[in-house]
Amino acid sequence: MNFIAPLNSLGFGIYSFGYLKAFESLGVKINLHPIGSDKNKLWAGSSEASELAKVFGITEYDTYIKNSINSKENTLILWHPDQIVDYIIPNSINYGYTHFETSDFASDHRKKLKIINNKIKSIHVSNQWASNILSSYGICSDPIIYGPAMPLYINT
C-alpha cells in the first residue's frame, strides 16, 4: 500500500507514525512517501525521524522510506483536506484521511476540496461533525467515513 503523509513531530506527523505502527502490526507492506515542506521531506530521512519511529516501535521504517510508490497498489493520503488532491496517484485507488478544526474553508480551499469528488474513492475523517462540514461544502466523496482519529490499539 502507498502511504503519503508527513513525518514530523507535528499533528499530522504524529498521526502518520501512529498509522505506520498500525500497518506494521498488521503486516501491511508500505511504500512511504513523505510530504510537507522541503524541510519536512528532508526530515523524514533524518535521524530525528528514525528516532521518532523507534519511539512508536516501528521496526521497518528504513525499509518503508526506501520503497517506491506503486500505482498498482491502493494509496492512503493523510494530509490537509484541501491538499489531498495534490498527491493523488494516477491509476491507483486513492483514499484520503484528514482532520481539521474549522467550519469555514476559504474559497480557494473550497475549490480544491470539490476536486476530491472525482479523484478519490473515499475520504475519512475523525467524527460526524467533520463529515457534516465536508458534506455542507459539496464534498460528497462516496462515502465520507468517520471513525477514531488514531487506531485504537496504538499507545502513543
C-alpha positions as CSV (number, residue, x, y, z in Angstrom):
1,M,0.0,0.0,0.0
2,N,1.2,3.5,-0.7
3,F,1.1,5.8,2.3
4,I,1.6,9.5,1.6
5,A,1.9,11.5,4.8
6,P,4.1,14.0,6.7
7,L,6.7,12.5,9.1
8,N,7.4,15.0,11.8
9,S,6.6,15.9,15.4
10,L,3.5,18.0,14.5
11,G,-0.1,16.9,14.5
12,F,-0.3,15.1,11.1
13,G,3.2,13.7,11.6
14,I,2.2,12.1,14.9
15,Y,-0.9,10.6,13.2
16,S,1.3,9.3,10.4
17,F,3.6,7.5,12.8
18,G,0.6,6.0,14.6
19,Y,-0.8,4.7,11.3
20,L,2.6,3.3,10.3
21,K,2.7,1.4,13.6
22,A,-0.8,0.1,13.0
23,F,0.1,-1.0,9.4
24,E,3.3,-2.7,10.6
25,S,1.4,-4.6,13.3
26,L,-1.0,-5.9,10.6
27,G,1.9,-6.9,8.3
28,V,1.0,-4.4,5.6
29,K,3.8,-3.7,3.1
30,I,4.2,0.1,3.0
31,N,5.5,2.3,0.2
32,L,6.1,5.5,2.1
33,H,6.2,8.9,0.5
34,P,6.7,11.8,3.0
35,I,5.1,15.1,2.2
36,G,5.2,18.6,3.6
37,S,7.6,21.4,3.2
38,D,11.1,20.7,1.8
39,K,12.4,20.8,5.3
40,N,9.9,18.1,6.4
41,K,10.8,16.0,3.3
42,L,14.4,16.0,4.4
43,W,13.4,15.5,8.0
44,A,11.7,12.2,7.0
45,G,15.0,10.6,6.3
46,S,16.8,12.2,9.3
47,S,18.0,10.6,12.5
48,E,15.2,12.5,14.3
49,A,12.5,10.8,12.2
50,S,14.2,7.4,12.8
51,E,14.3,8.1,16.5
52,L,10.6,9.1,16.5
53,A,9.8,5.8,14.6
54,K,11.7,4.0,17.3
55,V,9.5,5.7,20.0
56,F,6.5,4.3,18.2
57,G,8.1,0.9,17.9
58,I,8.2,1.0,14.1
59,T,10.9,-1.5,13.2
60,E,10.6,-1.4,9.4
61,Y,10.8,2.4,9.0
62,D,14.1,2.3,7.0
63,T,12.5,-0.2,4.5
64,Y,9.3,1.8,4.2
65,I,11.1,5.1,3.4
66,K,13.1,3.3,0.6
67,N,10.1,1.7,-1.1
68,S,8.8,3.5,-4.3
69,I,5.2,4.5,-4.8
70,N,3.4,1.8,-6.9
71,S,0.4,2.9,-8.9
72,K,-1.0,-0.6,-8.9
73,E,-1.4,-0.5,-5.2
74,N,-4.0,1.4,-3.1
75,T,-3.0,4.8,-1.8
76,L,-3.8,6.4,1.5
77,I,-3.1,10.2,1.7
78,L,-3.1,11.7,5.2
79,W,-2.9,15.5,4.9
80,H,-4.8,18.8,5.0
81,P,-8.3,18.5,3.4
82,D,-7.7,21.0,0.6
83,Q,-4.3,19.5,-0.3
84,I,-5.1,15.8,-0.6
85,V,-5.8,16.2,-4.3
86,D,-2.2,17.4,-4.8
87,Y,-1.0,13.9,-4.0
88,I,-3.4,11.7,-6.0
89,I,-1.6,8.8,-7.6
90,P,-2.9,8.1,-11.2
91,N,-4.2,4.6,-11.8
92,S,-4.2,3.9,-8.0
93,I,-7.3,3.7,-5.9
94,N,-6.8,6.7,-3.7
95,Y,-8.2,7.3,-0.2
96,G,-7.9,10.4,2.0
97,Y,-7.7,10.9,5.7
98,T,-7.8,14.3,7.2
99,H,-8.7,16.3,10.3
100,F,-9.4,20.0,10.7
101,E,-10.8,22.4,13.2
102,T,-12.8,24.8,11.1
103,S,-16.4,25.0,9.8
104,D,-15.5,27.7,7.3
105,F,-13.0,26.9,4.5
106,A,-11.6,29.8,2.4
107,S,-12.9,30.0,-1.2
108,D,-9.7,28.7,-2.7
109,H,-9.7,25.7,-0.4
110,R,-13.4,25.0,-1.3
111,K,-12.5,24.8,-5.0
112,K,-9.7,22.3,-4.3
113,L,-12.0,20.3,-1.9
114,K,-14.6,19.9,-4.7
115,I,-12.0,18.2,-6.9
116,I,-11.9,15.3,-4.4
117,N,-15.3,14.1,-5.7
118,N,-13.9,12.8,-8.9
119,K,-10.4,11.8,-7.8
120,I,-10.7,9.8,-4.6
121,K,-12.6,6.7,-3.6
122,S,-13.4,7.8,0.0
123,I,-12.4,10.4,2.5
124,H,-12.0,9.5,6.1
125,V,-12.5,12.0,9.0
126,S,-12.5,11.5,12.7
127,N,-16.1,12.4,13.6
128,Q,-19.6,13.1,12.4
129,W,-19.1,16.9,12.8
130,A,-16.2,16.8,10.2
131,S,-18.2,14.6,7.9
132,N,-21.1,17.1,8.1
133,I,-18.8,20.1,7.3
134,L,-17.4,18.4,4.2
135,S,-20.9,17.5,3.1
136,S,-22.0,21.1,3.5
137,Y,-19.3,22.1,1.0
138,G,-20.5,19.6,-1.5
139,I,-17.7,17.1,-0.8
140,C,-19.7,14.0,-1.5
141,S,-16.9,11.5,-1.8
142,D,-18.6,8.1,-1.7
143,P,-18.6,7.7,1.2
144,I,-17.3,10.2,3.8
145,I,-16.3,7.8,6.6
146,Y,-15.7,8.8,10.2
147,G,-14.2,6.9,13.0
148,P,-11.3,7.1,15.5
149,A,-8.6,9.5,14.7
150,M,-5.9,7.1,15.7
151,P,-6.0,3.3,15.5
152,L,-7.5,2.3,18.9
153,Y,-4.7,-0.2,19.7
154,I,-1.9,2.3,19.3
155,N,-0.4,3.5,22.6
156,T,1.3,6.9,21.9
